[in-house]
Amino acid sequence: MRVKICGITQPQQSIAIASLGATALGFICVPSSPRYVTIAQIQAAIAPLPPNIDKIGVFANTTISEIRQVVQESGLTGVQLHGDETPEFCYQLRQSLSQVEIIKALRVRSLEHLQTTTNYTDYVDTLLLDAYHPQQLGGTGQTLDWQMLERFNPSLPWFLAGGLTPDNILTALSQITPNGIDLSSGVEHSPGNKDLDQVALLFQNLGNR
């Protein structure tokens, strides 16, 4: 199972988190976010990482040219779209960046809303389901209704996000079977400053499954 730790801001933490067992690191490229990082900060954080670690940039309602510039200059291997991007936008991005993984995040409000994921399956590589918050795009600490996801079985791999912590992760995974999990606020001292003890506890708990 893939394990993505999102909202990395400190280069030394990226190395430590990868060494603890993360398979993917997420970097927030949304200027309004408290976890926002510049291209230079991303470069510094991913330069020492081994090649098998996925480096994902998180964007929201950004132009394709801007996304392409950040990806090419920073060395990201994936793009996570966390705004109101349409399937058509995802298709156009795929044409522009054919070599990177495209993840579409959806902030799920209801079972009906969950069904809109099928609109994206032909245009992206991976889905990510996050909790809905009217003001914030992610990192809210709010959990999804896991029961609603018990029968969720898309044709694409998918990440579970939204309020996951070392304490609740085994409960979540006992109910649903995502291909990956994505944690941010659940392993932090403060936005962008990860708690490495909590990250270590996460992998310890996952190892006890």
N, C-alpha and C positions, 0 to 999 in steps of 0.2 A: 504494500500500500504506500502511495506517495504521501509524504508529510511536508507541507509547505508552511514555513514560518514567515509571516508577512509583516511589512512595516519596519524593515531593517534600516537603521540610520547610521550605525557605527561600524566601521570596517572590522575592528577587532572582534566584534560580536558575530559578524557573518562567518568568520573562520571557526569560532567556538561552536556556533549553532550547527554548522555543517559537520563538524567533528563529532557532535553528540548524536547525529543520525538523520538530520533533515535532508530530504532529497531535493527540495526546492526552496529558494529564498525569494521573497517578494519585496519590491521597491516601489514606493508610492510616488508617482509622477504627477500628482494632482496638487497644484500650488496651494490650494485652500486647506489642505490636510495638515494636521500637526506632525504627521510623519513624512512630510514631503522631503525628497532628496533631489539634488541637482545631478546633472550628468557626471560631473567631476566626483561627486560623492559615490555614485553608483560604480564608476570606474575603480575607485579606491577600494570599495567593498568587494568587488568580484575578482579583482586582479589576482589575489592569492588563492582563490577557490579552485578545487579540482574540476576538471572538465565535465565530470558526471553529475555535477550539481546544476539543476535548472535555475536560471536567473530570470525572474519574471518581473516585467514592469507593469504597474497598475495605472491605467489611464481612465479618464471619465470625460466623455463629450469633447474629445480632442480631435484635431484634424489629422487626416492620414499622413500628410507631409510632416507634421510635428512628431507623430508617433514614429515614423520611419527615421527621422533625424536622431531621436533619442536612442532608438534601438541600434542604429548603425554606429553612433559615436560611443555608446556605453558598453556595447558587447552583450546586450540582453539576448537570451535565447527564446523568450516568450513574451507575449503581450496579453494582459488581462484587461478586458473592457468592462468597466464597472459603472457606466452611465446609462444613457438611454439609446445606445447604439442599435440600429435596426439590422435585420438580416442582410439587407443590401449593403450597408456600411461594412459589415463583416466580410462580405464577398469582395468588396473593393479592396479592403485591407489585405485579404488573402492574395489578391493579384499583385499587390505592391510589395508584400513581404512573404514570399512563398516559402522561405526556409525556417520561419519561426512558428512556434506553437501559438495558436490563438485560443484564448479562454474567454468565454462570455459568462460574466457574472450576472445573476438575476436575484434581486431582493424579493423574496417570495412573500406575497401577502395572503394568498388563499390557494385552495386546490385548483380553482379555475385559472389563476395566474400561473401556477406551476405548469399547466398544460401548454402554455406559450413557449416552453422550452423547445417543443418540436419545430418551431419556426426557424430555429438556429442550427439544427443538427446537420444540415448540408453545407454549412458555411464556416463552422469552427471545429477545432480539434477536441475541445474539452469544455464542459459546463462547470459552473461553480454556483452553488446555492447558498445565499446569505440571508440573514434576517432583514426584514424590512424596517426601516426607520425613516420617518418623513423628512428629517433634516440632514441626516448623515448617510454617506454612501457606504461606510463600512467601519470596522473597528469599534462597533457600538457596545459590544459585550452582551447583546441580546441574542437569545437562542431561537432557533427555528422550532416549529412544531414537528418534532421527529416522527410522531405518529402519522402525520400527513405524508411522510416520505417513505413509509414502509413498503408501499407498492411501486415506488418510483424506480423505473428500470429503463432508462433512456438507451438509445442506440450508440451513445458516446460515453466515454469515461467521464466521471464527474467528481468534483470535490464537494465535501460538506464544510461549510463555514458557519459563522454566527455564534458567538458566545462560547466557543469550545474552550475548555480548561483541562489541566491534568486531572482534576477531580471528577469531571463529568464525561470525559471522553469514552470510558469503557461502557457507561450507560448508553451513550449515543450509539456506539458500535454494536451493542447487543440488540438494538432495534433495527438498524439499517446498515447497509453494506455499500458505502461509497467506495470509489476507487482511490480516493485521497481525502485528506483532511487539511484544513487551512486554519491556522491560529494566529492571532495578532494580540488583541488586548488581554487575552487569557494567559499570556506568558510575559507580562510587562510590569515593570515598576511604574512607568509613566509612558505616555505615547512616544514610541520610537526607542525607548530604553528597555531592552529585553531583560527579563529576570532569568539568568542562566540556570539557576537552581530549579526554577519551574520548568524550563525546557528539558533539563535532565530528568525531572520527575515524570514529565510527559512520556519520554522514551522508556523510562523504567516501567511505567504502567502499561504502555503498549507491548512491552516485552513479556508482560505477565498475562496476556490474553490467552 
